[in-house]
Amino acid sequence: MGNALKHLIWPLLALLSSMAAASARAEVVVVGNLSMSADALSQEEVKEFYLGKLQRMGDGVAVEVIDLPDGNDTRDEFYLKAMGKTSNQIKAYWAKRVFTGKGAPLRTLPHDLAVMKWVAAKVGRIGYVDANVADDSVKVLLRLP
């Protein structure tokens, strides 16, 4: 029975490992409300919005951004690809801003589908999701492969 169990476990572990590697390389997209005038954002603009340094689009529309919770794979990928920072570095950044009275951490939603629904509901809203989740209820503003 020991050998039979090993023959079942190794293929399962290999499958799980390849799934984890694939999810770590998932494409992340920044999405906006369909009514936004912009058809695209630069990586620098996204970075400025998510660091709280930019609050309005070029046409003056106020922007609201949303985050995913700590430990979310899409969140980790977004911060690495969009900003070149880890989630822990982003937490430290916001802790410093809160301590100095210069801002509050971003509001979070529990998962990609909640982000999609939130972004679709109001002009000026921006979020990020796994590219496989994005649909025609939002506008893809930036791809982070």
Backbone torsions as a table, in degrees:
resi	resn	phi	psi	omega
1	MET	NA	-31.8	179.3
2	GLY	-60.4	-44.6	179.6
3	ASN	-67.9	-37.9	178.7
4	ALA	-63.3	-40.5	179.0
5	LEU	-65.7	-40.7	177.9
6	LYS	-61.6	-39.5	-179.5
7	HIS	-66.2	-26.0	177.5
8	LEU	-85.4	-38.1	-174.9
9	ILE	-71.5	-44.4	-176.6
10	TRP	-60.3	-46.6	177.0
11	PRO	-63.0	-36.6	178.3
12	LEU	-64.9	-43.6	177.6
13	LEU	-63.1	-40.2	178.2
14	ALA	-63.5	-41.3	178.1
15	LEU	-63.7	-47.1	179.1
16	LEU	-61.9	-39.9	179.3
17	SER	-63.8	-43.9	180.0
18	SER	-68.5	-34.1	176.8
19	MET	-66.0	-41.5	179.0
20	ALA	-64.1	-41.9	178.8
21	ALA	-65.1	-39.7	179.3
22	ALA	-65.9	-41.2	-179.8
23	SER	-68.4	-30.4	179.1
24	ALA	-70.9	-18.0	179.7
25	ARG	-108.0	17.9	-177.5
26	ALA	-65.6	145.6	175.6
27	GLU	-77.4	134.3	178.0
28	VAL	-110.3	139.2	176.5
29	VAL	-122.4	144.0	173.3
30	VAL	-93.6	128.0	-175.8
31	VAL	-120.3	150.9	178.1
32	GLY	-133.3	166.8	177.1
33	ASN	-62.1	143.7	-177.5
34	LEU	-59.8	-27.7	-177.2
35	SER	-81.8	-3.1	179.2
36	MET	-65.1	143.7	-179.6
37	SER	-74.1	-29.8	-179.0
38	ALA	-74.5	138.1	175.1
39	ASP	-97.5	-11.9	-179.7
40	ALA	-156.6	156.5	172.8
41	LEU	-126.3	148.7	174.0
42	SER	-80.8	162.3	176.8
43	GLN	-61.8	-37.3	179.0
44	GLU	-64.2	-41.1	177.8
45	GLU	-63.1	-44.3	178.8
46	VAL	-59.4	-45.1	179.1
47	LYS	-58.3	-45.9	-179.7
48	GLU	-63.4	-40.9	177.3
49	PHE	-62.6	-45.6	-175.6
50	TYR	-76.8	-13.6	174.2
51	LEU	-98.0	2.5	178.2
52	GLY	75.0	16.9	-177.9
53	LYS	-93.8	-14.4	179.7
54	LEU	-133.4	129.9	-177.4
55	GLN	-121.0	-5.0	-177.8
56	ARG	-134.8	149.8	173.4
57	MET	-75.9	169.3	178.5
58	GLY	-58.1	-28.1	-180.0
59	ASP	-88.8	6.2	177.1
60	GLY	93.1	-7.1	179.9
61	VAL	-67.4	129.5	177.2
62	ALA	-66.8	139.2	-178.3
63	VAL	-109.9	136.2	171.6
64	GLU	-116.5	132.5	176.0
65	VAL	-115.3	154.0	-179.3
66	ILE	-127.1	151.9	-178.3
67	ASP	-120.0	163.2	170.8
68	LEU	-99.5	160.4	-175.4
69	PRO	-71.9	158.1	173.8
70	ASP	-51.0	139.9	177.7
71	GLY	89.2	-6.9	178.8
72	ASN	-78.9	129.9	-177.6
73	ASP	-61.5	-40.0	179.6
74	THR	-64.0	-38.9	177.5
75	ARG	-60.9	-48.1	180.0
76	ASP	-59.1	-44.9	179.1
77	GLU	-63.7	-43.4	-179.1
78	PHE	-57.6	-51.1	-176.5
79	TYR	-66.8	-35.5	176.5
80	LEU	-66.6	-45.1	-175.2
81	LYS	-78.9	-39.9	-176.2
82	ALA	-81.5	-32.9	-171.8
83	MET	-126.0	-9.3	-177.8
84	GLY	68.3	28.2	-178.2
85	LYS	-129.2	153.5	175.7
86	THR	-84.3	165.4	176.9
87	SER	-59.9	-37.2	178.9
88	ASN	-65.4	-37.3	177.3
89	GLN	-66.3	-37.0	178.0
90	ILE	-67.9	-41.5	176.7
91	LYS	-60.0	-42.2	179.3
92	ALA	-64.5	-40.6	177.9
93	TYR	-58.1	-49.0	-178.1
94	TRP	-70.0	-33.6	176.7
95	ALA	-60.9	-41.6	178.9
96	LYS	-65.4	-43.4	179.7
97	ARG	-63.6	-39.9	178.3
98	VAL	-65.3	-46.2	-178.6
99	PHE	-59.8	-38.1	-178.5
100	THR	-88.8	0.8	178.6
101	GLY	75.5	20.3	-176.5
102	LYS	-100.9	8.5	178.7
103	GLY	163.8	175.1	177.6
104	ALA	-129.4	147.6	179.0
105	PRO	-57.1	154.8	-179.9
106	LEU	-67.0	147.1	174.1
107	ARG	-68.2	147.2	-180.0
108	THR	-118.4	155.1	170.7
109	LEU	-122.9	154.0	-169.1
110	PRO	-70.2	-25.9	-175.4
111	HIS	-160.0	170.5	-176.1
112	ASP	-56.4	-42.0	-178.0
113	LEU	-64.6	-36.2	176.6
114	ALA	-66.2	-37.7	177.0
115	VAL	-62.7	-46.1	-180.0
116	MET	-57.8	-47.0	-179.1
117	LYS	-63.7	-42.9	-179.3
118	TRP	-63.7	-46.7	-179.3
119	VAL	-63.2	-42.6	-177.0
120	ALA	-65.8	-21.9	-171.9
121	ALA	-79.5	-17.5	-174.0
122	LYS	-155.2	140.8	177.1
123	VAL	-60.7	141.8	177.4
124	GLY	90.9	-3.8	-178.9
125	ARG	-87.8	137.7	179.7
126	ILE	-132.5	141.0	175.9
127	GLY	-148.3	-177.1	175.6
128	TYR	-136.6	146.7	-178.7
129	VAL	-148.1	166.0	170.0
130	ASP	-62.2	135.7	-177.0
131	ALA	-56.4	-29.1	-179.7
132	ASN	-69.2	-16.8	-177.9
133	VAL	-92.3	-28.5	-176.2
134	ALA	-60.3	137.4	178.0
135	ASP	-136.3	-169.2	-174.5
136	ASP	-80.6	8.9	175.4
137	SER	-82.1	-10.0	-179.8
138	VAL	-136.9	169.5	179.3
139	LYS	-107.8	126.4	175.9
140	VAL	-77.2	119.0	-176.6
141	LEU	-101.0	-23.8	-179.3
142	LEU	-159.4	136.0	174.7
143	ARG	-105.5	134.0	178.0
144	LEU	-120.7	86.1	-175.4
145	PRO	-68.7	NA	NA
